[in-house]
Amino acid sequence: MSAKFEMRYAEEKDAALILEFIRALAEYEKMSDEVVATEELLQEWVFEKKKAEVIFAVEDGVEVGFALFFHNFSTFLGRAGIYLEDLFVLPAQRGKGYGKALVAKLLEKAMEVKFPNTYYLNTVIGKMSGVAFGNFQALLRDFPAHLLAETIVKFHNTPDRFRVLEETIRRDPMG
């Protein structure tokens, strides 16, 4: 990481910046045509209604990555958790540990809220490209397994879980 690395929570003035990161992520995933979010919608849902939160990775005073997340509830675990919707670091800034630092911050946040017994970070792998899945798995490699719970679409349906994972990776738009 850079000598001048920090993280910060998004503030109301950051709606345009959040949208920039959403668009950069969509471009990276070759899904730009699916973005319908606007600054106004982000202002309303993230800041006014407080339905999501954003943490920025900042290098030398410039935002270089973000994690957008919200609180959820697991019926299987019977407790609350943090659902990571998006994690993105600008391509030119990758390999510096910023993604891992964002994940660590989310785990820290989960522990702050004192979710009982298990603190978990939840993300739907089924919507990720194979490249994104591999990158996310690599980020999680150093975290204790009991702090994490991943959800793959239909994962609890054991006969289908590996087929669904294989299909997800095969659909990888990044080739």
Protein Blocks (a to p, Z undefined) as FASTA:
>chain_A
ZZbdcdddddfklmmmmmmmmmmmmmmnopmmmpmbdfklmmmmmmmnopaccddddeeh
iafbdcdddddddfklopacdddfbdcddfklgonommmmmmmmmmmmmmmnopghiacd
dddfklpcfklmmmmmmmmmmpcfklpccddehklmmmlmmmmmmmmmmmomnZZ
